Amino acid sequence: MASQPPPNPSNRPKTALTQLALAMELPFIMIGGVVIGGGFGYFLDQRFHTGPMLALVFGLLGFGAGIWDIVRRLSRSEKSDGSP
């Protein structure tokens, strides 16, 4: 009987430590999107004297971008795990 070669390290499931790192990274992605979008909107509000309107709009866009990035990262992580 021929012995099986050892599994390729790139094909093995993620360890608990890498999953923990991903879980710790996700809130910062969300907060960063809102802060950057809201900050940019605040800057434009100060420049064009529009009140808080642009800060709210860009803050919501940052929130949407954060959600999109989290979903993208989680789906990529799920695909690399080989999970169904």
Long-range contacts (C-beta under 8 A, 24 or more apart in sequence): 11-82, 13-81, 13-82, 14-77, 14-80, 14-81, 22-73, 22-74, 22-77, 25-73, 26-70, 26-73, 26-74, 29-66, 29-69, 29-70, 29-73, 30-63, 30-66, 30-67, 30-70, 31-66, 32-66, 33-62, 33-63, 33-64, 33-65, 33-66, 33-69, 34-59, 34-62, 34-63, 34-66, 35-62, 36-62, 37-61, 37-62, 37-63, 37-65, 38-62
